[in-house]
Amino acid sequence: MRKKMKGRWPAAALVASAALIAGCAGSVDADELPGAYRDGKTDGELLLGSDGKFSATGVSTDTSSGPADFHGRWEFLDDEASSDFIYLTVEDGGLGMTAGIQLYPVGRGTVQFRPDHDGKQLPKLHKVAAP
């Protein structure tokens, strides 16, 4: 029995360490989120206002539909058990019946819509300096 368990301990420790590191590395400061984000390839733009409102112009939110314009309210959800994300509550625009979308910080000053974890990831939107 001891021989079987010997090989599992390093693997379990490695998995636990990776989970802890991933949780710490993804830390986001919500105060740094407001601003303008742009997709350099399509010029799509997402504005996150410091008042909790957002607007999107020419932004693709999934792999099956084209760019759309929409707006609404946003909030940052710090999920300690999983990934932090920005929840966009869509109030009006070109997304049809969609009521909300998750937007993920993927690095300092970069966000990305991810339709699913196994699917093709969409282009990243990078924070740009205010005009």
Secondary structure as GFF3:
##gff-version 3
##sequence-region A 1 131
A	DSSP	alpha_helix	2	6	.	.	.	ID=ss1
A	DSSP	alpha_helix	8	25	.	.	.	ID=ss2
A	DSSP	three_ten_helix	30	32	.	.	.	ID=ss3
A	DSSP	beta_strand	35	38	.	.	.	ID=ss4
A	DSSP	beta_strand	45	48	.	.	.	ID=ss5
A	DSSP	beta_strand	53	59	.	.	.	ID=ss6
A	DSSP	beta_strand	68	77	.	.	.	ID=ss7
A	DSSP	beta_strand	85	93	.	.	.	ID=ss8
A	DSSP	beta_strand	100	107	.	.	.	ID=ss9
A	DSSP	beta_strand	110	113	.	.	.	ID=ss10
A	DSSP	beta_strand	125	128	.	.	.	ID=ss11
###
